[in-house]
Amino acid sequence: MRTISMPRLEIDLDKIYHNAHTLVDRLACRGISVTGVMKASLGSPEIARVLLSAGVNMIGDSRIENIETMRRAGVAAPMILIRSPMLSQVDRIVTHADLSLNTELDVISKLSSAAKAAGRKHGVVLMVELGDLREGIMPADLEDTVRQVLRLPNIALRGIGANLACHSGVSPDTRNMSELSALVDSIEAVFGLTLDIVSGGNSANLDWALGGADAGRINNLRLGESVLLGCEPLHRQPIDGLYTDAITLIAEVIESKVKPSRPWGEIAQTAFGEKPLVTDRGNISQAILAIGYQDVDPSGLQGPPGIEIIGASSDHLITDTGHCHLSVGAEIQFQLNYSALVRTMTSPFVTKVLKAPQSER
Ligand SMILES: *Cc1c(COP(=O)(O)O)cnc(C)c1O
């Protein structure tokens, strides 16, 4: 009799602790602190507590809803909203987040009014554009923006940051990180202040940060994927000494039959508008699992050896199981990439099972 619902994510908190602690340690040697990024964790207070016990100094999330979830569960650590705030959410942001990453004066000015009304002070980290072309103030505009931010009541300018490798895949390297350090030096000199946070980027910065180069003024990284999946996002290579299986997905077989590999009839579009790839490999062992686009990004799944994903629709994952016949009801375990992880974590149809033997902690 099965009592655990399907599909499910199995989340090994000890392995996440190990990954976070290892990265915190390695980066501490380079003078860099870690903000634990929770955006793939749907604000799980258990995961936040694991990251904090592993030594991250702040929790970051891209959604205020997740920050509110953690606050409601009593997570008291400093929290930073890592996506530029929506004007429509400034009240919630100053209430629940201590800091936010920002690029727009209009937004910071509304955060200032909201913070004033709430009798609070809100910390701001200004994001600078270094070439990846997602969020960031153009470097030439930074000084002027800082001047105006410093005039706003109830706003504390806490630091400067950058984000690379998200929109255009631009790699963090000595050149762009030195540019960030130089901008920090120049802002401090012009305004006679000290910025306590210089947040150089995300998991894609690890090659640069651990490669032995001088970290310059960078004293913080915001890490999500590397902690949860144990791999770096530039080439999706496993990071030495980290677990890549801290989170796995289990799905259940609902049909298993020998079928021709070649469809018959007139071929038009598939459920998702793609043109189907028609190949003829003779008869194959085909198994269907009860998971689909509603739950996961199927292209980000890696099954056990010998099980190949050949298609997916909203609720079905179709696999070629080679020489192996799976029985109906069998549980199949998958590794996930970041895209698949984000989707499964946020799907209400996927149960999250936290495994927490606490052997290491
Ligand atoms: C998602 C995100 C991060 C974390 O990125 P990972 O690659 O998961 O480490 C850091 N900063 C910002 C602004 C982000 O949006």
The ligand as a Tripos MOL2 file, in Angstrom:
@<TRIPOS>MOLECULE
LIG
   15    15     1     0     0
SMALL
NO_CHARGES

@<TRIPOS>ATOM
      1 C1         18.3700   33.8410   -9.3490 C.3       1 LIG1
      2 C2         19.2400   34.9190   -8.9030 C.ar      1 LIG1
      3 C3         20.3630   34.6120   -8.1440 C.ar      1 LIG1
      4 C4         20.7720   33.2030   -7.8220 C.3       1 LIG1
      5 O1         21.2250   32.5830   -8.9880 O.3       1 LIG1
      6 P1         21.7780   31.0760   -8.9630 P.3       1 LIG1
      7 O2         22.3350   30.8960  -10.3190 O.co2     1 LIG1
      8 O3         20.6270   30.2090   -8.6570 O.co2     1 LIG1
      9 O4         22.8340   31.0360   -7.9290 O.co2     1 LIG1
     10 C5         21.1380   35.6730   -7.7000 C.ar      1 LIG1
     11 N1         20.8160   36.9480   -7.9970 N.ar      1 LIG1
     12 C6         19.7330   37.2770   -8.7060 C.ar      1 LIG1
     13 C7         19.4380   38.7090   -8.9750 C.3       1 LIG1
     14 C8         18.9090   36.2660   -9.1960 C.ar      1 LIG1
     15 O5         17.8220   36.5960   -9.9040 O.3       1 LIG1
@<TRIPOS>BOND
     1     1     2 1
     2     2     3 ar
     3     2    14 ar
     4     3     4 1
     5     3    10 ar
     6     4     5 1
     7     5     6 1
     8     6     7 2
     9     6     8 1
    10     6     9 1
    11    10    11 ar
    12    11    12 ar
    13    12    13 1
    14    12    14 ar
    15    14    15 1
@<TRIPOS>SUBSTRUCTURE
     1 LIG1         1 GROUP 0 **** ****
